[in-house]
């Protein structure tokens, strides 16, 4: 089966090339740091979710329930983003343009739009705001850094990460608003059952 893939180079290919060329001229320590963050940075968001849940347990069952919803929301957003990628089918910029990148170019069929990393990071940041403004703000800065890093290492166009941030933000916000509407009954059920340690310290 031959897949006809969308080419995004006409949108901001020149901006992408400028960023990638800057990465090639940057100090080695900066490139190493950005590459490590691009590869492993999502672990930080998982850690922030864990911290948010642990603190929320001390506040009450409803707060803990909201915190427990964060990773579920992020996974759901990731699933929707993956579906969107398969519908758009945009080739990676490192496949369409002649550039040298810091990160190995993904194989064909590993579509580019929107950026999964940017989507997950933005979704985590927005969802964490419903748990703790401080954690949410920290995650927002980390999400911005993640989005930039994906272009810096050469695996995404700028519009890929912008779209990822928008998708993650909108979907996570809508989902968390729904979670916060009526958590009382669910919190009572969990508190009365074997899952009580998850919501009560």
Phi and psi in degrees as a GROMACS rama.xvg file:
@    title "Ramachandran Plot"
@    xaxis  label "Phi"
@    yaxis  label "Psi"
@TYPE xy
-97.4927  123.093  UNK-2
-97.3219  128.165  UNK-3
-90.3179  113.125  UNK-4
-100.618  144.295  UNK-5
-73.5413  137.467  UNK-6
-103.928  115.719  UNK-7
-93.923  4.47285  UNK-8
-64.1071  -25.9881  UNK-9
-72.845  -16.3468  UNK-10
-80.2597  -56.9562  UNK-11
-148.357  36.8172  UNK-12
-59.9543  -37.4118  UNK-13
-67.735  -38.5929  UNK-14
-65.3791  -40.8815  UNK-15
-59.3337  -46.4801  UNK-16
-62.5442  -37.4411  UNK-17
-61.9395  -42.9132  UNK-18
-66.9248  -45.8755  UNK-19
-63.7301  -39.8877  UNK-20
-65.9823  -36.3368  UNK-21
-64.0036  -38.2485  UNK-22
-62.8419  -36.8326  UNK-23
-68.2322  -25.5705  UNK-24
-97.9638  -5.03084  UNK-25
-76.9916  160.669  UNK-26
-59.3346  146.996  UNK-27
-57.9899  -39.6609  UNK-28
-63.4963  -34.9875  UNK-29
-69.3686  -45.3197  UNK-30
-62.0081  -40.6192  UNK-31
-63.8989  -40.7707  UNK-32
-65.7253  -46.5207  UNK-33
-65.1856  -40.3441  UNK-34
-63.8298  -42.7246  UNK-35
-63.6321  -41.9922  UNK-36
-64.7569  -43.3165  UNK-37
-59.8066  -36.469  UNK-38
-83.3155  -43.2441  UNK-39
-114.6  -1.3725  UNK-40
-62.3105  -26.1446  UNK-41
-63.1363  -20.8578  UNK-42
-62.1959  -33.2915  UNK-43
-62.0118  -39.9863  UNK-44
-66.0114  -37.6083  UNK-45
-62.9968  -39.9718  UNK-46
-65.5587  -39.7099  UNK-47
-65.0259  -37.0563  UNK-48
-63.2699  -40.9914  UNK-49
-64.8892  -43.4179  UNK-50
-62.4844  -43.3769  UNK-51
-61.0777  -41.9143  UNK-52
-66.0557  -43.3854  UNK-53
-61.9116  -41.6527  UNK-54
-70.8541  -37.6441  UNK-55
-64.6395  -30.8995  UNK-56
-59.656  -30.8958  UNK-57
-76.8952  -20.0534  UNK-58
-82.12  -43.7467  UNK-59
159.506  171.12  UNK-60
-64.6448  -39.9025  UNK-61
-66.1528  -41.4341  UNK-62
-64.0852  -41.4048  UNK-63
-65.2555  -38.5193  UNK-64
-63.4523  -40.2803  UNK-65
-61.9434  -42.6791  UNK-66
-65.3104  -37.6508  UNK-67
-67.0762  -26.5054  UNK-68
-72.6193  -22.5891  UNK-69
-57.5567  -55.0098  UNK-70
-63.4325  -31.941  UNK-71
-66.3498  -41.2252  UNK-72
-63.7863  -43.2338  UNK-73
-62.0569  -42.715  UNK-74
-63.3611  -41.8921  UNK-75
-63.6217  -42.4681  UNK-76
-63.3835  -40.5665  UNK-77
-59.4582  -41.5395  UNK-78
-62.192  -43.5893  UNK-79
-65.5946  -40.487  UNK-80
-63.3047  -40.9596  UNK-81
-63.2237  -39.425  UNK-82
-62.8645  -42.6903  UNK-83
-62.3199  -40.2919  UNK-84
-59.5378  -41.9193  UNK-85
-70.0128  -23.5381  UNK-86
-80.918  -41.2446  UNK-87
-77.5645  -44.2686  UNK-88
55.2376  57.9669  UNK-89
-89.8363  128.074  UNK-90
-64.6518  149.365  UNK-91
-63.8872  145.091  UNK-92
-61.6238  -32.9875  UNK-93
-70.8538  -11.2061  UNK-94
-92.0197  -31.1581  UNK-95
-92.0206  -25.5151  UNK-96
-117.675  152.7  UNK-97
-87.6686  93.2854  UNK-98
-138.869  157.559  UNK-99
-103.091  124.098  UNK-100
-115.572  157.749  UNK-101
-72.3674  -35.6721  UNK-102
-105.222  144.34  UNK-103
-58.609  137.458  UNK-104
-70.8971  129.526  UNK-105
-60.3425  158.161  UNK-106
-68.7066  156.7  UNK-107
-62.1515  140.397  UNK-108
98.8521  -14.3073  UNK-109
-92.0556  88.4097  UNK-110
-67.7651  161.99  UNK-111
-102.697  -31.5627  UNK-112
-111.072  128.182  UNK-113
-80.2096  171.468  UNK-114
-72.612  121.557  UNK-115
-60.8243  -44.4049  UNK-116
-59.9394  -45.4437  UNK-117
-66.0433  -38.6699  UNK-118
-64.3502  -48.1204  UNK-119
-62.4104  -44.6054  UNK-120
-63.2723  -45.4141  UNK-121
-65.7271  -41.5728  UNK-122
-61.8216  -42.772  UNK-123
-63.1286  -42.3985  UNK-124
-63.0796  -47.5553  UNK-125
-64.5866  -45.3103  UNK-126
-62.7757  -37.394  UNK-127
-67.8474  -26.027  UNK-128
-60.4986  -29.3917  UNK-129
-75.3125  -14.2982  UNK-130
-99.4357  -46.1204  UNK-131
-156.444  125.855  UNK-132
-63.6808  -36.3869  UNK-133
-65.9329  -46.054  UNK-134
-66.4986  -37.8219  UNK-135
-63.5472  -41.2954  UNK-136
-66.1715  -41.8347  UNK-137
-62.5464  -42.7597  UNK-138
-67.4556  -32.3859  UNK-139
-64.7674  -42.7257  UNK-140
-63.2549  -42.9665  UNK-141
-64.4271  -36.2696  UNK-142
-66.5159  -40.6782  UNK-143
-62.0478  -43.4447  UNK-144
-62.6332  -38.2266  UNK-145
-64.53  -44.6758  UNK-146
-60.6504  -45.9727  UNK-147
-63.9893  -40.2485  UNK-148
-63.7123  -32.1031  UNK-149
-68.9882  -29.9518  UNK-150
-78.4259  -40.6585  UNK-151
-58.49  -41.9549  UNK-152
-80.7485  -9.3082  UNK-153
98.6702  8.27532  UNK-154
-98.2385  -5.06722  UNK-155
-142.519  148.715  UNK-156
-74.0238  159.514  UNK-157
-57.7106  -38.9562  UNK-158
-67.785  -23.8277  UNK-159
-64.0732  -45.6349  UNK-160
-76.3364  -33.2847  UNK-161
-63.0472  -44.8552  UNK-162
-63.674  -39.7455  UNK-163
-60.6696  -43.791  UNK-164
-62.8342  -42.9339  UNK-165
-65.2705  -45.2713  UNK-166
-62.1457  -47.5647  UNK-167
-62.1633  -41.4316  UNK-168
-65.4877  -51.0803  UNK-169
-66.6762  -45.6109  UNK-170
-67.4384  -42.5126  UNK-171
-67.1085  -39.6608  UNK-172
-62.2388  -47.8134  UNK-173
-61.045  -41.9646  UNK-174
-66.4661  -42.9601  UNK-175
-70.2211  -31.3465  UNK-176
-62.2915  -41.395  UNK-177
-65.6074  -39.9784  UNK-178
-62.1597  -38.469  UNK-179
-80.3192  -6.54783  UNK-180
-67.065  -53.2225  UNK-181
-141.201  73.3059  UNK-182
-87.0086  -6.85785  UNK-183
-61.4345  -49.5104  UNK-184
-64.4038  -42.1741  UNK-185
-65.7756  -39.0569  UNK-186
-62.4131  -39.61  UNK-187
-64.9387  -40.2487  UNK-188
-64.5356  -44.6417  UNK-189
-66.7206  -40.705  UNK-190
-62.208  -32.4649  UNK-191
-85.3642  -6.01923  UNK-192
-112.821  -165.08  UNK-193
-69.6304  -18.2244  UNK-194
-85.8861  8.33089  UNK-195
-50.7407  -42.4642  UNK-196
-59.6776  -19.8102  UNK-197
-72.9706  -23.8409  UNK-198
-120.861  -6.93414  UNK-199
-131.217  129.145  UNK-200
